[in-house]
Amino acid sequence: MPIRDPFKLELALNSTFRVKICRKCGAKNAWTAERCRRCKSRNLRPKRYKK
């Protein structure tokens, strides 16, 4: 069931895709993270999103 309300759609996309993924161990981290919560690596990338 698609979300038609633009505010709810933006909220859902932000909660799903505004995370950073560690390139070393694959852990999900907060968007504001500078280091991985699990392995303490600084090698983070934003989660990929296909439109």
C-alpha positions, 0 to 999 in steps of 0.5 A: 500500500503506497503512502500518498501523504508527502509528510508521512512519505518523507518521514518514512524515507528518513527513518529508513534511509538516513543511516550510515553503514560501516564498510568494515563490519556492515553495522547500521549507525546513526546519521550523525555518527563519525565512528562505527558503534561496533568496530570503531572504524571511521570508514562509514557511508550513507545507506544507498537508496534507489528511486 
